[in-house]
Amino acid sequence: MSADHAPAGHHPGERAQDQRSQPQRAYEGHTAYESSVRREERGARENSEAAPRRPNARETAHPGEALHPPAAQHPGEGTRPREAPRPGEAARQRESAGRLHLAGQPPETVNPHGTGAGTATGPREAPWSHEAPAPHGTPADRPRHPQPAAPATNASPDAILIRRTMAEIEPVADKVTSYFYALLFVRHPELRDLFPAAMDSQRDRLLKALLTAADHMDNAAVLTDYLQNLGRGHRKYGTQPAHYPAVGEALIGSLTRYATATWDEETEAAWVRTYTKISQIMIDAAAENERQAPAWWHAEVVSHDLRTPDIAIITVRPNQPYAFLAGQYTSLETPWWPRIWRHYSFAGAPRTDGLLSFHVKAVPAGWVSNALVHHARPGDVLRLGPPTGSMTVDHTTDNGLLCLGGGTGIAPIKALVEDVAEHGDRRTVEVFYGARTDYDLYDIDTMLRLQQTHPWLSVRAVVDDRAQFPDAVREFGPWYEYDAYLSGPPGMIRSGVHALRGIGIPFDRIRHDSLEELVAAGD
């Protein structure tokens, strides 16, 4: 992708040179890999013409099966599940002397579009990226993050093979991900424009997604919820069932090249089965969601309240009804950086007027966050993805709520308080609002007004290093009859979980947004 394909909409006063250098560096890095892949492709064609290879048993048993995508289904059409094509066959046909070569015709596939989540910052996204949120509708008492993987001694044969592959490629993960995208874009150049211009923001996300799936492949409930949410979320990119074979081939091709010590026919078959299962779950979830909701919503900015030089509260009006639950979050795209989505939590419970609010902190080199804080104005139109997340209130219990919000992580905590108030539960709610300085308590007045209105609510401001912030909870309590909610930076959540476990709150009553997503935060 050339430099002139960088996202449009640069504003005066921004550091254009610095921002453009990131897409350019990413482009140059992937161009080097693509050139290498093209050289292999030419060599493969020469080899295949000189010495045609005998097909193996699995190829003859499934002739052409991997390369024929299912027919596209129109919105609202029928209920028959779409079938996920098998990815391994085409890669197998292009394998020679332990290396992947790109010989023959490309598969018959065409184009997709380019996941605490969304408080001040949000994870970088692109198609088939690691979106870790639990799916919309996950029971509130389920932990927000996946459960630990089953012990290796209880693992299935496929899980053992896949984890061996993952262990081998981990030291060269950077090369694996670069080669994956090089394969994808060389074979399917039409797909490149559907991804963000700066592919450096995409690096490592594929590996994290694969590690998550591999580590939980024997936990059907967790894996299914995770993948269903991915399938629904990828609708906003324009992903279609026909796109999955291209991704599968690039995946198998990358593993074939770099997992040289553990890769064999049995391992490839395990990956093919796993990827087929993964893609089918995502395809089915997207098809079901297509009958219920649009892929995205347009939302007009109606209010922009700059609370500090780098924090703004932005209120938008969706162009269609937008149903969500307090404590959830969404993905957001700005007109200034097309195809780049970031996650932001809803800063309130659902309102009768349908308006949505977000707390956004501009971070260094954060394209989306800086655009929202410094350039968005009333009248601008954003795009919203579907709501997601399970950090919601369980109204079937009368347990108290212990809420820890760090920085702009106070946004979903405020939504939870409003939700309890609207349900009239009168449950005890204890809020700890953490910040580095008094100046960073940008929404403390709002929280104190809520405390004055609701006698069951207590709000405590904690001004300290965020890593030590959760320890302040130890001074109060006891908390064994409370459900805990954490929202904020990754370090705060890690230390918060540790502190809460230490004071006796069970793991399954601690809710927070995915650490995997939070680690990717920065824009």
C-alpha positions as CSV (number, residue, x, y, z in Angstrom):
1,M,0.0,0.0,0.0
2,S,1.5,3.3,-1.0
3,A,1.9,6.3,1.3
4,D,-0.8,8.3,-0.4
5,H,-3.3,5.7,0.9
6,A,-2.7,7.0,4.4
7,P,-6.0,8.0,6.2
8,A,-7.3,11.3,5.0
9,G,-8.4,14.2,7.2
10,H,-5.2,15.5,8.7
11,H,-5.9,18.7,10.7
12,P,-3.8,21.8,10.8
13,G,-1.6,22.0,13.9
14,E,-1.0,18.2,14.1
15,R,2.4,16.8,13.7
16,A,1.8,15.5,10.2
17,Q,5.3,14.3,9.6
18,D,5.4,12.2,12.8
19,Q,2.0,10.6,12.3
20,R,2.6,9.8,8.6
21,S,5.9,8.1,9.5
22,Q,4.1,5.3,11.3
23,P,2.1,4.1,8.2
24,Q,5.2,4.6,6.0
25,R,7.4,2.5,8.3
26,A,4.7,-0.2,8.5
27,Y,4.2,-0.1,4.7
28,E,8.0,-0.5,4.1
29,G,8.3,-3.4,6.5
30,H,5.5,-5.3,4.9
31,T,6.6,-4.4,1.4
32,A,9.9,-6.2,2.1
33,Y,8.0,-9.4,3.1
34,E,5.7,-9.1,0.1
35,S,8.7,-8.8,-2.2
36,S,10.1,-12.0,-0.6
37,V,6.8,-13.8,-1.1
38,R,6.6,-12.7,-4.7
39,R,10.1,-14.1,-5.3
40,E,9.0,-17.4,-3.8
41,E,5.9,-17.4,-5.9
42,R,7.9,-17.1,-9.1
43,G,10.2,-19.9,-7.9
44,A,7.2,-22.1,-7.0
45,R,5.7,-21.7,-10.5
46,E,9.0,-22.7,-12.1
47,N,9.3,-25.7,-9.8
48,S,5.7,-26.8,-10.3
49,E,6.1,-26.6,-14.1
50,A,9.3,-28.7,-14.0
51,A,8.2,-31.4,-11.6
52,P,4.5,-31.7,-10.8
53,R,3.9,-33.1,-7.3
54,R,1.8,-36.1,-6.6
55,P,-1.2,-35.1,-4.5
56,N,-1.4,-36.6,-1.0
57,A,-4.3,-38.7,0.3
58,R,-6.0,-35.8,2.0
59,E,-5.9,-33.7,-1.1
60,T,-7.5,-36.4,-3.3
61,A,-10.1,-37.1,-0.6
62,H,-11.2,-33.4,-0.6
63,P,-10.6,-32.1,-4.2
64,G,-10.9,-28.3,-4.3
65,E,-12.8,-28.2,-1.0
66,A,-10.7,-25.5,0.6
67,L,-10.9,-23.0,-2.2
68,H,-14.6,-22.7,-2.9
69,P,-16.3,-20.1,-0.7
70,P,-20.0,-20.5,0.2
71,A,-22.5,-18.3,-1.6
72,A,-22.9,-14.9,0.0
73,Q,-26.1,-14.6,2.0
74,H,-28.1,-11.4,1.7
75,P,-29.2,-9.6,4.8
76,G,-32.2,-11.4,6.4
77,E,-32.0,-14.3,4.0
78,G,-33.0,-17.7,5.5
79,T,-31.5,-19.4,8.6
80,R,-29.3,-22.1,7.0
81,P,-25.8,-21.8,8.5
82,R,-23.0,-20.7,6.2
83,E,-20.3,-23.2,6.0
84,A,-16.7,-22.3,6.6
85,P,-14.3,-23.5,3.9
86,R,-11.3,-25.6,4.9
87,P,-8.1,-23.6,4.7
88,G,-5.4,-26.2,4.6
89,E,-5.7,-27.8,1.2
90,A,-4.5,-24.9,-0.9
91,A,-1.5,-24.3,1.3
92,R,-0.7,-28.0,1.1
93,Q,-0.6,-27.8,-2.7
94,R,1.9,-25.0,-2.5
95,E,4.3,-26.6,-0.1
96,S,7.7,-27.8,-1.4
97,A,10.8,-28.8,0.5
98,G,9.4,-27.5,3.8
99,R,8.7,-24.0,2.5
100,L,5.5,-22.4,1.3
101,H,5.5,-21.5,-2.3
102,L,2.7,-19.6,-4.1
103,A,2.0,-21.6,-7.2
104,G,-1.1,-21.9,-9.3
105,Q,-4.2,-19.8,-9.3
106,P,-5.3,-17.8,-6.3
107,P,-8.3,-19.0,-4.3
108,E,-11.8,-17.7,-5.4
109,T,-12.1,-15.3,-2.5
110,V,-12.6,-11.5,-2.3
111,N,-12.5,-8.7,0.2
112,P,-13.0,-7.8,4.0
113,H,-13.0,-4.4,5.8
114,G,-11.0,-3.1,8.4
115,T,-11.0,-4.8,19.8
116,G,-10.1,-1.2,30.3
117,A,-11.7,-1.4,26.9
118,G,-12.6,1.9,25.8
119,T,-12.2,4.1,28.7
120,A,-9.5,6.6,27.9
121,T,-8.0,4.5,25.2
122,G,-8.9,1.5,23.2
123,P,-7.2,-1.4,21.4
124,R,-6.0,-1.2,17.9
125,E,-8.2,-3.2,15.6
126,A,-8.3,-4.7,12.1
127,P,-9.9,-7.7,10.5
128,W,-9.2,-11.0,12.3
129,S,-7.5,-9.1,15.1
130,H,-7.6,-10.1,18.7
131,E,-10.9,-8.7,20.0
132,A,-11.1,-10.1,23.4
133,P,-14.5,-8.9,24.7
134,A,-17.0,-11.4,25.9
135,P,-20.1,-11.5,23.7
136,H,-23.1,-9.3,24.1
137,G,-25.5,-11.1,26.4
138,T,-23.0,-13.0,28.4
139,P,-24.4,-13.7,31.9
140,A,-23.3,-11.0,34.3
141,D,-21.9,-13.5,36.8
142,R,-19.4,-14.8,34.3
143,P,-15.9,-13.5,34.7
144,R,-15.0,-10.9,32.1
145,H,-11.9,-12.6,30.9
146,P,-11.5,-16.2,29.7
147,Q,-11.0,-18.9,32.3
148,P,-7.5,-20.4,32.6
149,A,-6.8,-23.1,30.0
150,A,-7.3,-26.7,30.9
151,P,-4.1,-28.4,32.2
152,A,-2.0,-29.9,29.5
153,T,-2.5,-33.4,31.0
154,N,-6.2,-33.0,30.1
155,A,-5.7,-31.4,26.8
156,S,-7.1,-32.9,23.6
157,P,-4.7,-34.3,20.9
158,D,-5.4,-31.3,18.7
159,A,-4.8,-28.9,21.6
160,I,-1.4,-30.5,22.3
161,L,-0.3,-30.2,18.7
162,I,-1.4,-26.6,18.4
163,R,0.2,-25.6,21.6
164,R,3.5,-27.1,20.5
165,T,3.3,-25.1,17.3
166,M,2.6,-21.9,19.3
167,A,5.5,-22.6,21.6
168,E,7.8,-23.0,18.6
169,I,6.8,-19.8,16.8
170,E,6.6,-17.6,19.9
171,P,10.2,-16.5,19.6
172,V,9.7,-15.4,16.0
173,A,6.1,-14.1,16.4
174,D,7.0,-10.8,14.7
175,K,8.2,-12.6,11.6
176,V,5.2,-14.9,11.6
177,T,2.7,-12.1,11.7
178,S,4.5,-10.1,9.1
179,Y,4.7,-13.1,6.8
180,F,1.0,-13.8,7.4
181,Y,0.0,-10.4,6.1
182,A,2.4,-10.5,3.3
183,L,0.9,-13.8,2.1
184,L,-2.6,-12.4,2.5
185,F,-1.9,-9.2,0.6
186,V,0.2,-10.8,-2.2
187,R,-2.5,-13.3,-3.0
188,H,-5.4,-10.9,-2.3
189,P,-4.2,-7.4,-3.0
190,E,-7.8,-6.2,-3.0
191,L,-7.9,-6.9,0.7
192,R,-5.2,-4.4,1.6
193,D,-7.4,-1.3,1.5
194,L,-9.7,-2.9,4.0
195,F,-7.1,-2.8,6.7
196,P,-5.7,0.2,8.6
197,A,-3.0,2.1,6.7
198,A,-0.6,1.6,9.6
199,M,-0.1,-2.1,9.9
200,D,2.4,-1.6,12.8
201,S,-0.8,-1.2,14.9
202,Q,-1.8,-4.7,13.8
203,R,1.4,-6.5,14.8
204,D,1.2,-9.3,17.4
205,R,-2.6,-9.2,17.4
206,L,-2.9,-12.3,15.3
207,L,-0.6,-14.2,17.5
208,K,-2.6,-13.1,20.6
209,A,-5.8,-14.2,19.0
210,L,-4.3,-17.6,18.1
211,L,-2.9,-18.0,21.6
212,T,-6.3,-17.3,23.1
213,A,-8.1,-19.7,20.9
214,A,-5.4,-22.4,21.4
215,D,-5.4,-22.0,25.2
216,H,-9.1,-22.3,25.4
217,M,-9.9,-24.7,22.5
218,D,-10.9,-27.4,25.1
219,N,-13.2,-25.0,26.9
220,A,-16.1,-25.0,24.5
221,A,-18.3,-22.4,26.4
222,V,-15.5,-19.8,26.7
223,L,-14.2,-20.3,23.2
224,T,-17.7,-20.1,21.6
225,D,-18.6,-16.9,23.5
226,Y,-15.3,-15.4,22.5
227,L,-15.6,-16.3,18.8
228,Q,-19.3,-15.4,18.5
229,N,-18.4,-11.9,19.7
230,L,-15.6,-11.7,17.2
231,G,-18.0,-12.7,14.4
232,R,-20.5,-10.1,15.3
233,G,-17.9,-7.4,15.7
234,H,-16.3,-8.1,12.4
235,R,-19.5,-7.2,10.5
236,K,-18.5,-3.6,10.8
237,Y,-15.4,-4.3,8.7
238,G,-17.6,-5.8,5.9
239,T,-16.2,-9.3,6.5
240,Q,-18.0,-12.0,4.5
241,P,-17.9,-15.8,4.7
242,A,-15.9,-15.9,1.4
243,H,-13.0,-14.0,3.1
244,Y,-12.2,-16.7,5.7
245,P,-10.4,-19.1,3.3
246,A,-7.9,-16.4,2.4
247,V,-7.1,-15.9,6.1
248,G,-6.9,-19.6,6.7
249,E,-4.5,-20.1,3.8
250,A,-2.3,-17.3,5.0
251,L,-2.3,-18.7,8.5
252,I,-1.4,-22.2,7.4
253,G,1.3,-20.9,5.1
254,S,2.9,-18.8,7.8
255,L,3.0,-21.8,10.2
256,T,4.3,-24.0,7.5
257,R,7.3,-21.7,7.0
258,Y,8.2,-21.0,10.7
259,A,7.1,-24.1,12.7
260,T,9.7,-26.3,11.0
261,A,10.4,-28.4,14.0
262,T,6.9,-29.4,14.9
263,W,5.0,-29.1,11.6
264,D,3.8,-32.3,9.9
265,E,0.7,-33.6,8.3
266,E,-0.9,-34.4,11.7
267,T,-0.2,-30.9,13.0
268,E,-1.5,-29.3,9.9
269,A,-4.7,-31.4,10.1
270,A,-5.2,-30.2,13.7
271,W,-4.8,-26.6,12.6
272,V,-7.2,-27.1,9.7
273,R,-9.8,-28.6,12.0
274,T,-9.4,-25.8,14.6
275,Y,-9.5,-23.0,12.1
276,T,-12.6,-24.5,10.4
277,K,-14.3,-24.6,13.7
278,I,-13.3,-21.1,14.6
279,S,-14.4,-19.6,11.3
280,Q,-17.7,-21.5,11.3
281,I,-18.6,-20.1,14.7
282,M,-17.8,-16.6,13.6
283,I,-19.7,-17.0,10.4
284,D,-22.8,-18.3,12.1
285,A,-22.7,-15.6,14.8
286,A,-22.5,-12.9,12.1
287,A,-25.3,-14.4,10.1
288,E,-27.6,-14.5,13.2
289,N,-26.7,-10.9,14.2
290,E,-27.3,-9.7,10.6
291,R,-31.0,-10.4,11.1
292,Q,-31.1,-8.4,14.3
293,A,-28.9,-5.3,14.0
294,P,-27.0,-3.2,11.5
295,A,-23.2,-3.7,11.1
296,W,-22.6,-0.2,12.3
297,W,-24.5,3.0,13.3
298,H,-23.8,6.6,12.3
299,A,-23.8,8.9,15.3
300,E,-23.7,12.7,15.2
301,V,-21.7,14.6,17.9
302,V,-24.1,16.8,19.8
303,S,-21.9,17.9,22.7
304,H,-18.2,18.2,23.3
305,D,-17.2,19.0,26.8
306,L,-13.4,19.6,27.3
307,R,-12.9,18.8,31.0
308,T,-9.1,19.1,31.0
309,P,-6.7,19.9,28.2
310,D,-6.6,16.2,27.3
311,I,-9.9,14.8,28.4
312,A,-13.3,15.3,26.8
313,I,-16.8,14.0,27.4
314,I,-18.4,13.5,24.0
315,T,-22.1,12.9,23.5
316,V,-23.5,11.5,20.3
317,R,-26.9,10.8,18.8
318,P,-27.1,7.5,16.8
319,N,-29.1,7.5,13.6
320,Q,-31.0,4.4,14.7
321,P,-32.0,2.9,18.1
322,Y,-29.0,1.6,19.9
323,A,-29.6,-0.9,22.7
324,F,-26.9,-1.6,25.2
325,L,-26.4,-2.4,28.9
326,A,-24.7,-0.2,31.5
327,G,-21.1,-1.3,31.9
328,Q,-20.7,-2.3,28.2
329,Y,-18.6,-0.6,25.6
330,T,-18.5,-0.1,21.8
331,S,-16.0,0.4,19.0
332,L,-15.8,3.8,17.4
333,E,-14.4,5.1,14.1
334,T,-13.8,8.8,13.2
335,P,-13.9,10.4,9.8
336,W,-10.3,11.6,10.3
337,W,-8.9,8.0,10.5
338,P,-11.0,5.7,8.4
339,R,-10.8,1.9,9.1
340,I,-9.2,2.5,12.5
341,W,-11.6,1.6,15.4
342,R,-11.1,2.1,19.1
343,H,-13.1,0.9,22.1
344,Y,-14.8,3.3,24.4
345,S,-17.1,2.6,27.4
346,F,-20.6,4.1,27.6
347,A,-20.4,6.7,30.3
348,G,-24.0,6.2,31.5
349,A,-26.9,3.9,31.6
350,P,-29.3,3.9,28.6
351,R,-31.2,7.2,28.3
352,T,-34.7,7.8,27.2
353,D,-33.5,10.4,24.6
354,G,-31.2,7.8,23.1
355,L,-28.0,9.8,23.5
356,L,-24.7,8.1,24.3
357,S,-21.7,9.6,26.1
358,F,-18.0,8.7,26.2
359,H,-15.0,9.8,28.2
360,V,-12.0,10.2,26.0
361,K,-8.4,10.9,27.0
362,A,-6.0,12.0,24.3
363,V,-2.8,10.0,24.6
364,P,0.6,10.6,22.9
365,A,0.5,9.6,19.2
366,G,-3.1,8.5,19.7
367,W,-4.7,9.1,16.3
368,V,-8.3,8.4,17.3
369,S,-8.2,9.8,20.8
370,N,-6.5,13.0,19.7
371,A,-9.0,13.5,16.9
372,L,-11.9,13.1,19.3
373,V,-10.5,15.3,22.0
374,H,-8.9,18.1,19.9
375,H,-10.9,18.1,16.6
376,A,-14.3,16.6,17.0
377,R,-17.1,19.2,17.2
378,P,-20.9,19.1,17.3
379,G,-22.2,18.1,13.9
380,D,-19.3,15.7,13.1
381,V,-20.5,12.2,12.3
382,L,-18.8,9.1,13.8
383,R,-19.4,5.4,13.3
384,L,-20.3,3.0,16.1
385,G,-19.9,-0.8,16.2
386,P,-22.1,-3.0,18.2
387,P,-22.2,-2.9,22.0
388,T,-20.3,-5.6,23.8
389,G,-18.9,-6.6,27.2
390,S,-20.3,-8.3,30.2
391,M,-19.1,-6.0,33.0
392,T,-22.8,-5.5,33.8
393,V,-24.9,-5.6,37.0
394,D,-26.5,-8.8,38.1
395,H,-30.0,-7.7,39.2
396,T,-30.9,-11.2,40.4
397,T,-28.8,-10.8,43.5
398,D,-28.7,-8.3,46.3
399,N,-24.9,-8.3,46.7
400,G,-23.3,-5.0,47.2
401,L,-21.1,-3.5,44.4
402,L,-17.5,-2.6,45.0
403,C,-16.4,-0.4,42.1
404,L,-12.8,0.7,41.3
405,G,-12.4,3.2,38.5
406,G,-9.0,4.6,37.5
407,G,-8.8,7.7,35.4
408,T,-11.4,7.6,32.6
409,G,-12.2,4.2,33.8
410,I,-14.8,6.0,36.0
411,A,-17.0,6.2,32.9
412,P,-18.5,2.6,33.0
413,I,-18.5,2.8,36.8
414,K,-20.8,5.8,36.6
415,A,-23.0,3.8,34.2
416,L,-23.3,1.0,36.7
417,V,-24.3,3.4,39.5
418,E,-27.1,4.9,37.3
419,D,-28.2,1.4,36.4
420,V,-28.6,0.4,40.1
421,A,-30.5,3.6,40.7
422,E,-32.9,3.0,37.8
423,H,-33.7,-0.5,39.0
424,G,-34.5,0.8,42.4
425,D,-32.4,-1.9,44.1
426,R,-31.1,0.3,46.9
427,R,-28.1,-2.0,47.0
428,T,-24.9,-0.8,48.7
429,V,-22.5,0.6,46.1
430,E,-19.0,1.6,47.1
431,V,-17.0,3.5,44.5
432,F,-13.2,4.2,44.7
433,Y,-12.2,6.8,42.1
434,G,-8.5,6.7,41.5
435,A,-6.3,9.4,39.9
436,R,-2.7,10.4,39.9
437,T,-3.5,14.0,40.9
438,D,-6.5,16.0,42.1
439,Y,-6.5,17.6,38.7
440,D,-7.2,14.2,37.1
441,L,-10.4,13.7,39.1
442,Y,-12.2,15.4,36.2
443,D,-15.7,13.9,37.0
444,I,-15.6,13.9,40.8
445,D,-18.3,16.5,41.0
446,T,-20.7,14.3,39.0
447,M,-20.0,11.3,41.3
448,L,-20.4,13.4,44.5
449,R,-23.8,14.7,43.2
450,L,-24.8,11.1,42.7
451,Q,-23.7,10.3,46.2
452,Q,-25.9,13.1,47.6
453,T,-28.9,11.8,45.7
454,H,-28.6,8.2,46.6
455,P,-27.9,7.3,50.3
456,W,-26.8,3.8,49.4
457,L,-23.9,5.2,47.3
458,S,-20.4,6.0,48.8
459,V,-17.7,7.7,46.7
460,R,-14.1,7.9,47.8
461,A,-11.4,9.7,45.8
462,V,-8.0,8.1,46.0
463,V,-5.1,10.3,44.7
464,D,-2.1,8.0,44.4
465,D,0.0,6.0,42.0
466,R,-2.5,3.9,40.1
467,A,-0.5,0.7,40.7
468,Q,-1.1,1.2,44.5
469,F,-4.6,2.5,44.1
470,P,-6.4,-0.8,44.7
471,D,-4.6,-1.3,48.0
472,A,-6.7,1.5,49.4
473,V,-9.7,-0.9,49.4
474,R,-8.0,-3.0,52.1
475,E,-8.6,-0.2,54.6
476,F,-12.3,-0.6,54.3
477,G,-14.7,-3.5,54.1
478,P,-15.3,-6.4,54.7
479,W,-16.1,-7.1,51.1
480,Y,-17.0,-10.8,51.0
481,E,-20.7,-10.0,50.2
482,Y,-19.8,-7.7,47.3
483,D,-19.4,-8.1,43.6
484,A,-16.3,-6.3,42.4
485,Y,-16.0,-4.2,39.2
486,L,-12.7,-2.8,37.9
487,S,-12.1,-0.4,35.0
488,G,-8.9,1.5,34.1
489,P,-5.4,0.9,32.9
490,P,-4.0,-2.7,32.6
491,G,-1.7,-2.2,35.6
492,M,-4.5,-1.1,37.8
493,I,-6.7,-4.0,36.8
494,R,-3.9,-6.5,37.5
495,S,-3.1,-5.1,40.9
496,G,-6.8,-4.7,41.6
497,V,-7.6,-8.4,40.9
498,H,-4.7,-9.4,43.1
499,A,-5.8,-7.1,45.9
500,L,-9.4,-8.2,45.7
501,R,-8.5,-11.8,45.8
502,G,-6.4,-11.1,48.8
503,I,-9.3,-9.7,50.8
504,G,-11.5,-12.7,50.1
505,I,-13.6,-11.8,47.0
506,P,-14.0,-14.9,44.8
507,F,-12.5,-14.9,41.4
508,D,-15.9,-15.4,39.7
509,R,-17.3,-12.2,41.4
510,I,-14.5,-10.0,40.0
511,R,-15.5,-8.4,36.7
512,H,-13.3,-6.3,34.4
513,D,-12.6,-5.7,30.7
514,S,-10.1,-7.9,29.0
515,L,-6.5,-7.4,29.9
516,E,-5.5,-8.6,26.4
517,E,-7.4,-5.6,24.9
518,L,-6.1,-3.2,27.5
519,V,-2.5,-4.1,26.7
520,A,-3.1,-3.0,23.2
521,A,-4.5,0.3,24.3
522,G,-2.8,3.5,23.2
523,D,-4.8,5.3,20.6
